[in-house]
Structures are given as C-alpha cells and as structure tokens.
C-alpha cells in the first residue's frame, strides 16, 4: 500500500493587512485619496500657480483621509444592522412540498 502524502494547507493570515493605521481595504482608500490630491493639485498648478496647486492638493487629500479614517472606525466590513427578520423562500419547490402517502 502507498502512503498518502500530507501537505500543510495555507489558509492565509486570517487577519486584515495593516499599513500604518489603515487596515484592509482602507489602505486602498487612503492611497486613492493621495492620488486624487496629486491629480487635482497637478491640474490646478498647471493652470494657475504652484502655490494654488499645493493648496488644492491639501484641500482634496486631507478631507478624503479624514473620511477614510471615519469609515474605518465603523469596521472593516461595515455590516448593516437591520431591525427586521428576512424570510427567503427556497428556490426549489420540492424542498418544501410534502409528499402525500396513499
């Protein structure tokens, strides 16, 4: 008889990725806030001045970062809390029909 080989199963970290104080998807939100600020600041500095561009960068990035931090406080998955009971009917009729005996 052959012996079966066993391999360790990698299940991941089982924890969200953390960078500085941003966790999971909020890392990407913070990165998006910085990129949006750079794009807006670059566009403003191209048309007006570099000082206005820096002000535009700050005026876009900082509120978006505060928004990201406030959303992160709600939780990583932001589960909704409903105050009702949802009854979902089965998709298959045979699952809830009773068989009649003769």
C-alpha positions as a Markdown table, in Angstrom:
| # | Residue | x | y | z |
|---|---|---|---|---|
| 1 | Unk | 0.0 | 0.0 | 0.0 |
| 2 | Unk | 1.1 | 3.5 | -0.7 |
| 3 | Unk | 1.2 | 6.1 | 2.0 |
| 4 | Unk | -0.6 | 9.3 | 1.3 |
| 5 | Unk | 1.4 | 12.4 | 1.5 |
| 6 | Unk | 0.0 | 15.2 | 3.6 |
| 7 | Unk | 0.7 | 18.8 | 2.8 |
| 8 | Unk | 0.1 | 21.8 | 5.0 |
| 9 | Unk | -2.8 | 23.9 | 3.8 |
| 10 | Unk | -2.1 | 27.6 | 3.7 |
| 11 | Unk | -5.1 | 29.5 | 5.0 |
| 12 | Unk | -3.8 | 33.0 | 4.7 |
| 13 | Unk | -3.1 | 35.4 | 7.5 |
| 14 | Unk | -6.6 | 35.3 | 8.9 |
| 15 | Unk | -6.1 | 38.9 | 9.6 |
| 16 | Unk | -6.5 | 42.1 | 7.6 |
| 17 | Unk | -3.4 | 43.7 | 6.1 |
| 18 | Unk | -2.3 | 46.7 | 8.1 |
| 19 | Unk | -0.2 | 49.6 | 6.9 |
| 20 | Unk | 0.4 | 52.5 | 9.4 |
| 21 | Unk | -3.0 | 52.6 | 11.0 |
| 22 | Unk | -5.1 | 51.7 | 7.9 |
| 23 | Unk | -6.5 | 48.2 | 7.7 |
| 24 | Unk | -7.6 | 46.1 | 4.7 |
| 25 | Unk | -9.5 | 48.0 | 2.0 |
| 26 | Unk | -8.9 | 51.3 | 3.7 |
| 27 | Unk | -5.3 | 51.2 | 2.6 |
| 28 | Unk | -6.5 | 51.5 | -0.9 |
| 29 | Unk | -8.9 | 54.2 | 0.0 |
| 30 | Unk | -6.1 | 56.2 | 1.6 |
| 31 | Unk | -3.9 | 55.7 | -1.5 |
| 32 | Unk | -6.8 | 56.9 | -3.7 |
| 33 | Unk | -7.1 | 60.0 | -1.5 |
| 34 | Unk | -3.5 | 60.8 | -2.0 |
| 35 | Unk | -3.6 | 60.1 | -5.8 |
| 36 | Unk | -6.7 | 62.2 | -6.2 |
| 37 | Unk | -5.0 | 65.1 | -4.3 |
| 38 | Unk | -1.9 | 64.8 | -6.5 |
| 39 | Unk | -4.0 | 64.8 | -9.7 |
| 40 | Unk | -6.1 | 67.8 | -8.6 |
| 41 | Unk | -3.1 | 69.6 | -7.3 |
| 42 | Unk | -1.2 | 69.0 | -10.6 |
| 43 | Unk | -4.1 | 70.2 | -12.7 |
| 44 | Unk | -4.5 | 73.4 | -10.6 |
| 45 | Unk | -0.8 | 74.1 | -10.7 |
| 46 | Unk | -0.8 | 73.6 | -14.5 |
| 47 | Unk | -3.4 | 76.3 | -14.9 |
| 48 | Unk | -2.8 | 78.7 | -12.0 |
| 49 | Unk | 0.3 | 78.5 | -9.8 |
| 50 | Unk | 2.3 | 76.1 | -7.8 |
| 51 | Unk | 1.1 | 77.6 | -4.5 |
| 52 | Unk | -2.6 | 77.1 | -5.6 |
| 53 | Unk | -1.7 | 73.5 | -6.7 |
| 54 | Unk | -0.3 | 72.7 | -3.3 |
| 55 | Unk | -3.4 | 74.2 | -1.7 |
| 56 | Unk | -5.6 | 72.1 | -4.0 |
| 57 | Unk | -3.6 | 69.0 | -3.1 |
| 58 | Unk | -4.2 | 69.7 | 0.6 |
| 59 | Unk | -7.8 | 70.7 | 0.2 |
| 60 | Unk | -8.6 | 67.4 | -1.6 |
| 61 | Unk | -6.4 | 64.9 | 0.2 |
| 62 | Unk | -7.0 | 65.9 | 3.8 |
| 63 | Unk | -10.8 | 65.7 | 3.8 |
| 64 | Unk | -10.6 | 62.4 | 2.0 |
| 65 | Unk | -8.2 | 61.0 | 4.5 |
| 66 | Unk | -10.4 | 62.1 | 7.4 |
| 67 | Unk | -13.4 | 60.4 | 5.6 |
| 68 | Unk | -11.4 | 57.2 | 5.2 |
| 69 | Unk | -10.5 | 57.3 | 8.9 |
| 70 | Unk | -14.1 | 57.9 | 9.9 |
| 71 | Unk | -15.3 | 55.0 | 7.8 |
| 72 | Unk | -12.6 | 52.7 | 9.2 |
| 73 | Unk | -14.0 | 53.3 | 12.7 |
| 74 | Unk | -17.3 | 51.8 | 11.5 |
| 75 | Unk | -15.5 | 48.5 | 11.0 |
| 76 | Unk | -13.7 | 46.7 | 8.2 |
| 77 | Unk | -16.7 | 45.1 | 6.7 |
| 78 | Unk | -19.4 | 47.6 | 7.7 |
| 79 | Unk | -22.1 | 45.1 | 8.4 |
| 80 | Unk | -25.6 | 46.6 | 8.2 |
| 81 | Unk | -27.8 | 46.2 | 11.2 |
| 82 | Unk | -31.3 | 45.5 | 10.1 |
| 83 | Unk | -34.2 | 45.5 | 12.6 |
| 84 | Unk | -36.3 | 43.0 | 10.7 |
| 85 | Unk | -36.5 | 39.3 | 10.1 |
| 86 | Unk | -35.9 | 38.4 | 6.4 |
| 87 | Unk | -37.6 | 35.2 | 5.2 |
| 88 | Unk | -36.1 | 34.0 | 2.0 |
| 89 | Unk | -38.2 | 31.4 | 0.2 |
| 90 | Unk | -36.5 | 28.3 | -1.1 |
| 91 | Unk | -35.7 | 28.3 | -4.9 |
| 92 | Unk | -36.8 | 24.7 | -5.3 |
| 93 | Unk | -40.4 | 23.8 | -4.8 |
| 94 | Unk | -39.5 | 20.2 | -3.9 |
| 95 | Unk | -37.7 | 21.4 | -0.8 |
| 96 | Unk | -40.9 | 22.5 | 0.9 |
| 97 | Unk | -43.6 | 20.4 | -0.6 |
| 98 | Unk | -44.7 | 17.4 | 1.4 |
| 99 | Unk | -45.2 | 14.0 | -0.1 |
| 100 | Unk | -48.7 | 12.6 | 0.4 |
| 101 | Unk | -48.9 | 8.9 | 1.2 |
| 102 | Unk | -51.6 | 6.7 | -0.2 |
